């Protein structure tokens, strides 16, 4: 299903090599083995849209794109982090954590249960919704390790209770302890794609199942999902 909040990707062979262009609204990331191809592409963009304003570009091993920081300085891999997104997210959270606070995993064992605790007051429910949305943006780009917890909390934003708040609190503590983690992507070989898929049947309160899947070319997952 098309998600308007995710970047789209286009690939084309130029001089026998792949030219990859990621675009999201007016933000573009382009790569090709030859810098001349990107020169030509930049010239074309300015010729088409320069009358609205000059198309600016940055080049090299370090890029900022949709709140993600890309580091291509390590041979054979790319490192991605969103530390500048996580830090203000933690600072804006109504509870501030100490170095002694810790959570071994982002999700508790009772993640899918709703419990019988009291409903959150309207203001706390709005805060719950806000930070689940922030975590959703984060997990779809740089932190797939929190995706299971976030996917489940997304099903609770309309009617959260104290148990849901406890689960969000655990997620935020986990982020606080792992704020410097980076997503590292590195292929072993490009002709072997591995998929890992699992399903937990009837685990949600309405007896719906939960499915997750991840695709990798070696180290790190380049495509993953977790959903009710």
Buried (B, 14 or more C-beta within 10 A) or exposed (E): EEEEEEBEEEEEEBEEEEBEBBEBEEEBBBEBEEEEBBEBBBEEBBEEEEEEEEBEEEEEEEBEBBEBBBBEEEEEBBBBBBEEBBBEBBEEBEEEBEEEBEBEBBBBEEBBBBEEEEEBEEEBBEBBBBBBBBBBBBBBBBBBBBBBBBBBBBBBBEEBBBBBBBBBBBBBBBBBBBBEBBBBBBBEEEEEEEEEEEEEEEBBEEEEEBBBBBBBBBEBBBEBBBBB
